[in-house]
Amino acid sequence: MMKPGEVVARGFCYPAPGRLEELRQAVDKDLSGATQRRMRRFVSAVEGLSLAQWEELHTRTLDLSPVLVPYVGHLTWGENYRRGEFMADLKRDMELHNVDLGGELPDHIEPVLRYLAVAPEPFPDLVNILADAVGQMRAAVKKAEPKNPYRHLLAAVESIVDRETPVAIGGSQ
């Protein structure tokens, strides 16, 4: 059984053959409540796309001149030394918890969600900035592309990030 953060993190992975079915099964098996409803909306929105269309949507949304910036440290501190310190500390903690970055920077939302799913006491700086960073991501998508399916994925992230205690990602919704 996967933890909610792990399931939602899979939605941020680059589309591949079989990925949608894997995601659908994990959503149905490992999620409940608002997180499950929001992830089902995401799955439903992308299942009508061909793999090539989903790849293009993913790239347009998250990679090349992205609709949203998926880096929580960048959204908080921009490109300055504080983000660098944050990423170095976060990477060190991710390594302690055997989180593979999968080619991403440590402050990318996908490895961040996987990290939070396994870290019993997550890096405090991350806990302090995550809800606001996700809110900024969601606002960016809403403004640039109100019908973009990734809005549902970000809503699922918000449903597992409680603004008072932002680390409900590893546990139940």
Order of alpha helices (4+ residues) and beta strands (2+ residues): alpha-alpha-alpha-alpha-alpha-alpha-alpha-alpha-alpha
